[in-house]
Amino acid sequence: MDKAVKPILMRENRLHLHRPAHKPGKKQTTMNMTEGKPLVLLSVFALPLLIGNLFQQAYNLADSMIVGRMLGADALAAVGATGSISFLFFSLFNGISGGCGIVTAQYFGARKDQLVCKAIANSAYITLSTSLLTGAIAFCMVPTVLSWMGTPAEILPDAITYMRMTTASVPLVAIYNYASSMQRALGDSRTPLYFLVVSCVLNVGLDLLFVGAFGMGVFGAAFATMLSQLLAGLGSLVYAFRRNPYFRLEKSDLAFDRQIAKSTLRLGLPLALQWGLIAISTTALQSTVNSFGATAMAAYTATNRLEQLVQQPFGSMSMALSTYAGQNMGAGNTKRIRIGFRDSLLAMAALAGGMTLIMQLFGESLVSLFVSEADVIALGRQALKITSLFYIFLGIIYVSRGVLNGIGDAFFSFINGIVEIVGRVGLPLLLLQWTSAGVWSIWITAGLTWLLAGVSCLLRYFSWRKKAGVREAQPA
């Protein structure tokens, strides 16, 4: 049990606050992951997440194809140049949202329904305030940050336009993230999927309308994304309040709870720091990419889009493991957590091998989906041959991260962020200064950073497992 959560559970035990959340005849919208075969539970839970992530990436691919094919390589480079900055600004409330989900999952695993309801209410307050603050700061800083990154002058206006629209949509994204994180914490990975699929389909249609028919350029692409995100968030939230019994809050649930807020921030802020450091590291690497010009930027954007697709099965299993580990940590069952880690790692290793083979054989065809310029395609093809050799470490990162985040290992988040920033900031300097890697240092850096992060994740996991084994061996 995470030490930030345990005092609250002890308080609730003394007060005997426990109410049944389910009513006879009502459809179950939760999943108890403390019982049953771990890999089966994880697979069932992860499948809707994977489908949703694939739809999201399908949209991202379609968005990049529409921008690249209809507006050209410079427009694609402008959109790609904003990716790491968007990640940086979104990382704060994403981390806080993750902390909210962990706390809720641990309460759910401990069968404390009253605390689950209180966590849902308090998570809304924290997520909304964080997203509004983040979005406002980000909107004001866009031109300055893009200039600091050395964004080429020919694509800077489009990059600023796209980034301004993206930062304005931060609170809209927060609505969906809040609803989906609460539902996943309760074992419901299907409901967020339904609204995400509708959003992605709508997004592609609006892209074609705004960019193709109306000629609105990168502004149209960003505006389409904003509208679809708003609909996904509102739809998911309304459905949760109408169908999930834990969202039917009573007046006592709505009161601000300092202990729950403290637990959420204790777990969420390190996650935010982790993602913030990763975002800073990717921003630093994007600056290195920018120094090689628009061709390298377009190739990097195309390979990034493809590798985001590759990472979706890993990310889906990681989210499933986070809920699984959180619920079982709340139930005090660390043995099940270890079994889930082992089985998931073997599955992700097999998947990484298959993805590596695909990129080695069909990289050129995949890059040509985004751009038609021969020099960009050639660069992207060779880049995929480099990075795909390191996909096994991506699997290790995601599996370890899912478990460690789920058990509430706040310090790990800090370690992981430091490793990523050292890799993406330090390695390009070493490669450019001491080797003749040139433009290839971009993708060599990405692969070596995955290797470093994967090793550090494994070490941290085995450290936790050793301590958990010692605790289990002690007499009750």
C-alpha positions as CSV (number, residue, x, y, z in Angstrom):
1,M,0.0,0.0,0.0
2,D,1.4,3.4,-0.9
3,K,2.3,5.4,2.2
4,A,0.4,8.5,0.8
5,V,-2.8,6.5,0.6
6,K,-2.5,4.3,3.7
7,P,-3.3,7.0,6.4
8,I,-6.6,7.9,4.6
9,L,-7.6,4.2,4.5
10,M,-6.9,3.9,8.2
11,R,-9.0,7.0,8.8
12,E,-11.9,5.6,6.8
13,N,-11.6,2.2,8.6
14,R,-12.1,3.9,11.9
15,L,-15.1,5.7,10.7
16,H,-16.5,2.6,9.0
17,L,-17.3,4.5,5.8
18,H,-18.1,2.0,3.1
19,R,-21.1,2.1,0.9
20,P,-22.0,-0.3,-2.0
21,A,-21.6,1.4,-5.3
22,H,-23.4,-1.2,-7.4
23,K,-27.2,-1.7,-7.5
24,P,-28.9,-4.9,-8.6
25,G,-29.7,-5.0,-12.3
26,K,-27.2,-2.3,-13.3
27,K,-24.6,-3.0,-15.9
28,Q,-21.1,-3.4,-14.5
29,T,-18.8,-0.6,-15.6
30,T,-15.8,-1.7,-13.5
31,M,-13.3,-4.5,-13.4
32,N,-11.7,-6.0,-10.3
33,M,-8.2,-6.9,-11.3
34,T,-7.2,-8.4,-7.9
35,E,-8.6,-11.8,-8.9
36,G,-8.2,-14.0,-12.0
37,K,-5.3,-14.8,-14.4
38,P,-3.1,-11.7,-14.6
39,L,-2.2,-11.8,-18.3
40,V,-5.8,-12.5,-19.3
41,L,-7.1,-9.6,-17.3
42,L,-4.3,-7.3,-18.6
43,S,-5.0,-8.4,-22.2
44,V,-8.8,-7.8,-21.9
45,F,-8.2,-4.4,-20.2
46,A,-5.5,-3.4,-22.6
47,L,-7.3,-4.3,-25.9
48,P,-9.8,-1.3,-25.8
49,L,-6.9,0.9,-24.8
50,L,-4.9,-0.4,-27.8
51,I,-7.9,0.1,-30.2
52,G,-8.4,3.6,-28.9
53,N,-4.7,4.4,-29.2
54,L,-4.6,3.0,-32.7
55,F,-7.5,5.1,-33.7
56,Q,-5.8,8.1,-32.2
57,Q,-2.6,7.3,-34.1
58,A,-4.6,6.7,-37.2
59,Y,-5.9,10.2,-36.8
60,N,-2.3,11.5,-36.3
61,L,-1.2,9.6,-39.4
62,A,-4.1,11.0,-41.4
63,D,-3.5,14.5,-40.1
64,S,0.2,14.3,-41.1
65,M,-0.7,12.8,-44.5
66,I,-3.3,15.5,-45.2
67,V,-0.9,18.3,-44.1
68,G,2.1,16.8,-45.9
69,R,0.3,15.9,-49.1
70,M,-1.9,19.0,-49.4
71,L,0.3,21.7,-47.9
72,G,3.8,20.3,-48.5
73,A,6.9,19.2,-46.6
74,D,7.4,22.7,-45.0
75,A,3.9,22.6,-43.4
76,L,4.5,19.0,-42.2
77,A,7.8,20.2,-40.6
78,A,6.0,23.1,-39.0
79,V,3.5,20.7,-37.4
80,G,6.2,18.3,-36.4
81,A,8.3,21.1,-34.8
82,T,5.5,21.7,-32.3
83,G,5.2,18.1,-31.1
84,S,7.8,18.2,-28.4
85,I,6.6,21.5,-27.1
86,S,3.0,20.3,-26.9
87,F,4.3,17.3,-25.0
88,L,6.1,19.7,-22.6
89,F,3.0,21.8,-21.9
90,F,0.7,18.8,-21.6
91,S,3.0,16.9,-19.3
92,L,2.0,18.8,-16.1
93,F,-1.7,18.1,-16.1
94,N,-1.1,14.6,-17.6
95,G,1.1,13.8,-14.6
96,I,-1.5,15.1,-12.2
97,S,-4.2,13.1,-14.0
98,G,-2.0,10.0,-13.6
99,G,-1.7,10.6,-9.9
100,C,-5.4,10.9,-9.6
101,G,-5.9,7.6,-11.3
102,I,-3.3,5.8,-9.2
103,V,-4.9,7.0,-5.9
104,T,-8.4,6.0,-7.2
105,A,-7.2,2.6,-8.3
106,Q,-5.6,1.9,-4.9
107,Y,-8.8,2.9,-3.1
108,F,-10.8,0.7,-5.5
109,G,-8.5,-2.3,-4.9
110,A,-8.9,-1.8,-1.1
111,R,-12.7,-1.9,-1.6
112,K,-13.2,1.6,-0.1
113,D,-16.1,2.9,-2.2
114,Q,-16.5,6.1,-0.1
115,L,-12.9,7.1,-0.8
116,V,-13.3,6.2,-4.5
117,C,-16.2,8.7,-4.8
118,K,-14.2,11.4,-2.9
119,A,-11.2,10.8,-5.1
120,I,-13.3,11.3,-8.2
121,A,-14.6,14.6,-7.0
122,N,-11.3,16.0,-5.8
123,S,-9.5,14.8,-8.9
124,A,-11.9,17.0,-11.0
125,Y,-10.9,20.1,-9.0
126,I,-7.2,19.4,-9.3
127,T,-7.2,18.5,-13.0
128,L,-9.3,21.5,-14.0
129,S,-7.2,24.0,-12.2
130,T,-4.0,22.5,-13.4
131,S,-5.1,22.5,-17.1
132,L,-6.3,26.1,-17.0
133,L,-3.0,27.3,-15.5
134,T,-0.9,25.2,-17.9
135,G,-2.9,26.3,-21.0
136,A,-2.7,30.0,-20.2
137,I,1.1,29.9,-19.6
138,A,1.7,27.8,-22.7
139,F,-0.4,30.1,-24.9
140,C,1.7,33.1,-23.9
141,M,5.1,31.3,-24.3
142,V,4.6,29.8,-27.7
143,P,6.6,32.3,-29.9
144,T,9.4,32.6,-27.4
145,V,9.9,28.8,-27.0
146,L,9.7,28.1,-30.7
147,S,12.4,30.8,-31.3
148,W,14.6,29.3,-28.6
149,M,14.4,26.0,-30.4
150,G,15.8,27.5,-33.5
151,T,12.7,26.8,-35.6
152,P,13.6,27.8,-39.2
153,A,12.1,31.2,-40.3
154,E,10.3,29.7,-43.3
155,I,8.1,27.5,-41.1
156,L,7.9,29.7,-37.9
157,P,4.5,31.4,-38.7
158,D,2.8,28.1,-39.3
159,A,4.4,26.5,-36.2
160,I,3.2,29.4,-34.0
161,T,-0.3,29.2,-35.4
162,Y,-0.6,25.4,-34.9
163,M,1.0,25.6,-31.4
164,R,-1.3,28.5,-30.3
165,M,-4.4,26.4,-31.2
166,T,-2.9,23.4,-29.5
167,T,-2.3,25.2,-26.2
168,A,-5.7,26.7,-26.3
169,S,-7.2,23.2,-26.3
170,V,-5.4,22.1,-23.1
171,P,-8.5,22.4,-20.9
172,L,-10.5,20.4,-23.5
173,V,-8.0,17.6,-23.5
174,A,-8.0,17.7,-19.7
175,I,-11.8,16.9,-19.7
176,Y,-11.3,13.7,-21.6
177,N,-8.1,12.7,-19.7
178,Y,-9.9,13.2,-16.4
179,A,-12.9,11.1,-17.3
180,S,-10.8,8.3,-18.9
181,S,-8.3,8.2,-16.1
182,M,-11.0,7.8,-13.5
183,Q,-12.8,5.1,-15.6
184,R,-9.6,3.2,-16.1
185,A,-8.8,3.3,-12.4
186,L,-12.1,1.5,-11.9
187,G,-11.3,-1.1,-14.5
188,D,-13.4,0.4,-17.3
189,S,-11.2,0.8,-20.4
190,R,-14.1,0.5,-22.9
191,T,-16.1,3.6,-22.3
192,P,-13.3,6.0,-23.2
193,L,-12.7,4.0,-26.3
194,Y,-16.2,4.6,-27.7
195,F,-15.9,8.4,-27.5
196,L,-12.3,8.4,-28.7
197,V,-13.2,6.4,-31.9
198,V,-16.0,8.9,-32.7
199,S,-13.6,11.8,-32.1
200,C,-10.9,10.4,-34.4
201,V,-13.3,9.7,-37.2
202,L,-14.8,13.2,-36.9
203,N,-11.3,14.6,-36.7
204,V,-10.2,13.2,-40.0
205,G,-13.5,14.4,-41.7
206,L,-13.0,17.9,-40.3
207,D,-9.3,17.9,-41.4
208,L,-10.4,17.1,-45.0
209,L,-13.1,19.8,-44.8
210,F,-11.0,22.6,-43.2
211,V,-7.7,21.9,-44.9
212,G,-8.8,20.5,-48.2
213,A,-12.1,22.1,-49.0
214,F,-11.8,25.4,-47.1
215,G,-8.1,25.9,-47.5
216,M,-7.5,26.9,-43.9
217,G,-4.0,25.5,-43.8
218,V,-2.4,24.4,-40.5
219,F,-5.0,26.5,-38.6
220,G,-7.7,24.3,-40.0
221,A,-5.9,21.1,-38.9
222,A,-5.5,22.4,-35.4
223,F,-9.1,23.6,-35.2
224,A,-10.4,20.2,-36.3
225,T,-8.4,18.6,-33.5
226,M,-9.8,21.1,-31.0
227,L,-13.4,20.4,-31.9
228,S,-13.1,16.6,-31.9
229,Q,-11.3,16.7,-28.5
230,L,-14.1,18.8,-27.0
231,L,-16.7,16.3,-28.1
232,A,-14.7,13.3,-26.9
233,G,-14.2,14.8,-23.4
234,L,-17.8,16.0,-22.9
235,G,-19.3,12.7,-24.2
236,S,-17.1,10.5,-22.0
237,L,-17.8,12.6,-18.9
238,V,-21.6,12.8,-19.4
239,Y,-21.7,9.0,-20.0
240,A,-19.6,8.4,-16.8
241,F,-22.0,10.4,-14.6
242,R,-25.0,8.7,-16.1
243,R,-23.9,5.1,-16.1
244,N,-21.0,4.5,-13.7
245,P,-22.4,4.3,-10.1
246,Y,-19.1,5.7,-8.6
247,F,-19.7,8.9,-10.4
248,R,-23.1,9.4,-8.7
249,L,-21.6,11.6,-6.1
250,E,-23.3,12.6,-2.9
251,K,-22.9,16.0,-1.2
252,S,-20.4,14.6,1.3
253,D,-18.2,13.5,-1.7
254,L,-18.0,16.9,-3.1
255,A,-16.1,18.5,-0.2
256,F,-12.5,19.2,-0.7
257,D,-10.4,16.6,1.0
258,R,-6.8,17.7,1.9
259,Q,-5.6,14.2,2.5
260,I,-6.7,13.0,-0.9
261,A,-5.4,16.1,-2.6
262,K,-2.1,15.6,-0.8
263,S,-1.9,11.9,-1.9
264,T,-2.8,12.8,-5.5
265,L,-0.1,15.6,-5.6
266,R,2.5,13.4,-4.0
267,L,2.0,10.8,-6.7
268,G,1.1,13.2,-9.6
269,L,3.8,15.8,-9.3
270,P,6.6,13.4,-9.7
271,L,4.8,11.9,-12.7
272,A,4.4,15.5,-14.1
273,L,8.1,16.1,-13.4
274,Q,9.0,12.8,-15.2
275,W,7.0,13.7,-18.3
276,G,8.2,17.3,-18.1
277,L,11.8,16.2,-18.1
278,I,11.1,13.8,-21.0
279,A,9.4,16.6,-22.8
280,I,12.4,18.9,-22.2
281,S,14.7,16.2,-23.5
282,T,12.6,15.7,-26.7
283,T,12.5,19.5,-27.1
284,A,16.3,19.6,-26.9
285,L,16.5,16.8,-29.4
286,Q,14.1,18.7,-31.7
287,S,16.4,21.6,-31.5
288,T,19.2,19.4,-32.8
289,V,16.9,18.2,-35.6
290,N,16.1,21.8,-36.5
291,S,19.8,22.6,-37.0
292,F,19.9,20.1,-39.9
293,G,17.2,21.9,-41.9
294,A,13.7,21.2,-43.2
295,T,14.5,17.9,-44.9
296,A,15.7,16.4,-41.6
297,M,12.8,17.9,-39.8
298,A,10.3,16.3,-42.2
299,A,12.0,12.9,-42.0
300,Y,12.1,13.1,-38.2
301,T,8.4,14.0,-38.2
302,A,7.5,11.1,-40.4
303,T,9.6,8.5,-38.4
304,N,8.2,9.9,-35.2
305,R,4.6,9.4,-36.4
306,L,5.4,5.8,-37.3
307,E,7.2,5.1,-34.0
308,Q,4.3,6.6,-32.1
309,L,2.2,3.9,-33.8
310,V,4.8,1.2,-32.8
311,Q,4.6,2.3,-29.2
312,Q,0.8,2.0,-28.9
313,P,0.7,-1.7,-27.9
314,F,3.5,-0.9,-25.3
315,G,1.6,2.1,-24.0
316,S,-1.7,0.2,-23.8
317,M,-0.1,-2.5,-21.7
318,S,1.6,0.1,-19.6
319,M,-1.7,1.8,-18.8
320,A,-3.3,-1.6,-18.1
321,L,-0.4,-2.5,-15.7
322,S,-0.7,0.8,-13.9
323,T,-4.4,0.0,-13.1
324,Y,-3.6,-3.6,-12.3
325,A,-0.7,-2.8,-10.0
326,G,-2.6,0.0,-8.3
327,Q,-5.6,-2.2,-7.5
328,N,-3.4,-5.1,-6.3
329,M,-1.2,-2.7,-4.3
330,G,-4.4,-1.5,-2.6
331,A,-5.3,-5.1,-1.9
332,G,-1.8,-5.8,-0.6
333,N,-1.1,-8.5,-3.2
334,T,2.5,-7.9,-4.5
335,K,2.9,-11.5,-5.7
336,R,0.2,-10.8,-8.4
337,I,2.0,-7.7,-9.4
338,R,5.2,-9.6,-10.0
339,I,3.4,-12.3,-12.1
340,G,1.8,-9.5,-14.2
341,F,5.1,-7.9,-14.8
342,R,6.8,-11.1,-15.9
343,D,4.0,-12.2,-18.3
344,S,3.7,-8.7,-19.8
345,L,7.4,-8.4,-20.4
346,L,7.5,-11.6,-22.3
347,A,4.6,-10.5,-24.5
348,M,6.1,-7.1,-25.2
349,A,9.5,-8.7,-26.1
350,A,7.8,-10.8,-28.8
351,L,5.9,-7.8,-30.1
352,A,9.1,-5.7,-30.3
353,G,10.8,-8.4,-32.4
354,G,7.9,-8.3,-34.9
355,M,7.9,-4.5,-35.1
356,T,11.7,-4.4,-35.7
357,L,11.4,-6.8,-38.6
358,I,8.6,-4.7,-40.2
359,M,10.7,-1.5,-40.0
360,Q,13.8,-3.2,-41.4
361,L,11.9,-4.5,-44.4
362,F,9.3,-1.9,-45.2
363,G,10.6,1.3,-43.8
364,E,10.8,3.1,-47.2
365,S,7.2,2.3,-48.1
366,L,6.0,3.5,-44.7
367,V,7.9,6.8,-44.8
368,S,6.5,7.4,-48.4
369,L,3.0,7.5,-46.9
370,F,3.8,10.9,-45.5
371,V,6.0,12.7,-48.1
372,S,6.8,12.3,-51.7
373,E,10.2,14.0,-51.7
374,A,12.9,11.4,-52.4
375,D,15.6,12.8,-50.1
376,V,13.2,12.8,-47.1
377,I,12.1,9.2,-47.9
378,A,15.7,8.0,-48.1
379,L,16.6,9.7,-44.8
380,G,13.6,8.3,-43.0
381,R,14.1,4.8,-44.3
382,Q,17.7,4.6,-42.9
383,A,16.6,6.2,-39.7
384,L,14.0,3.5,-39.1
385,K,16.7,0.8,-39.6
386,I,18.6,2.4,-36.8
387,T,15.9,3.0,-34.2
388,S,14.0,-0.3,-34.7
389,L,17.0,-2.2,-33.3
390,F,16.2,-0.6,-29.9
391,Y,12.5,-1.4,-29.8
392,I,13.0,-4.2,-27.2
393,F,14.0,-1.5,-24.7
394,L,10.8,0.4,-25.4
395,G,8.9,-2.7,-24.2
396,I,11.0,-2.8,-21.1
397,I,10.4,0.9,-20.4
398,Y,6.6,0.7,-20.7
399,V,6.1,-2.5,-18.7
400,S,8.4,-1.4,-15.9
401,R,6.9,2.1,-15.9
402,G,3.3,0.8,-15.7
403,V,4.0,-1.3,-12.7
404,L,6.2,1.3,-10.8
405,N,3.7,4.1,-11.4
406,G,0.8,1.8,-10.3
407,I,2.4,0.9,-7.0
408,G,3.0,4.6,-6.3
409,D,6.8,4.7,-6.7
410,A,7.1,8.5,-6.9
411,F,10.9,8.5,-6.8
412,F,11.1,6.3,-9.8
413,S,9.4,9.0,-11.9
414,F,12.1,11.5,-11.0
415,I,14.9,8.9,-11.9
416,N,13.2,8.1,-15.2
417,G,12.9,11.7,-16.2
418,I,16.6,12.4,-15.4
419,V,17.8,9.5,-17.4
420,E,15.7,10.6,-20.4
421,I,17.0,14.2,-20.3
422,V,20.6,13.1,-19.9
423,G,20.3,10.8,-22.9
424,R,18.5,13.2,-25.3
425,V,20.6,16.3,-24.2
426,G,24.0,14.7,-23.6
427,L,24.2,12.1,-26.3
428,P,23.8,14.5,-29.3
429,L,26.6,16.7,-28.0
430,L,28.9,13.7,-27.7
431,L,28.0,12.2,-31.0
432,L,28.3,15.4,-32.9
433,Q,31.6,16.4,-31.3
434,W,33.4,13.0,-31.1
435,T,31.9,11.0,-34.1
436,S,31.1,11.6,-37.7
437,A,27.5,10.5,-37.2
438,G,26.1,13.8,-38.5
439,V,22.4,13.8,-39.1
440,W,22.2,10.1,-38.0
441,S,23.1,11.2,-34.4
442,I,19.4,12.2,-34.1
443,W,18.1,8.6,-34.4
444,I,21.1,7.0,-32.7
445,T,20.4,9.3,-29.7
446,A,16.8,8.1,-29.7
447,G,17.8,4.5,-29.6
448,L,20.5,4.8,-27.0
449,T,18.2,6.9,-24.8
450,W,15.6,4.0,-24.9
451,L,18.4,1.6,-23.9
452,L,19.5,3.7,-20.9
453,A,15.9,4.3,-19.7
454,G,15.1,0.6,-20.1
455,V,18.0,-0.5,-18.0
456,S,17.3,2.0,-15.3
457,C,13.6,0.9,-15.2
458,L,14.6,-2.7,-14.8
459,L,17.0,-1.9,-12.0
460,R,14.3,0.1,-10.1
461,Y,11.7,-2.6,-10.5
462,F,14.0,-5.3,-9.2
463,S,14.9,-3.1,-6.3
464,W,11.2,-2.8,-5.4
465,R,10.6,-6.5,-5.9
466,K,13.4,-7.4,-3.5
467,K,12.0,-5.1,-0.9
468,A,8.5,-6.4,-1.4
469,G,9.8,-10.0,-1.1
470,V,11.4,-9.2,2.2
471,R,8.2,-7.7,3.5
472,E,6.2,-10.8,2.4
473,A,8.7,-13.1,4.2
474,Q,8.3,-11.3,7.5
475,P,5.8,-13.0,9.9
476,A,2.5,-11.3,10.3
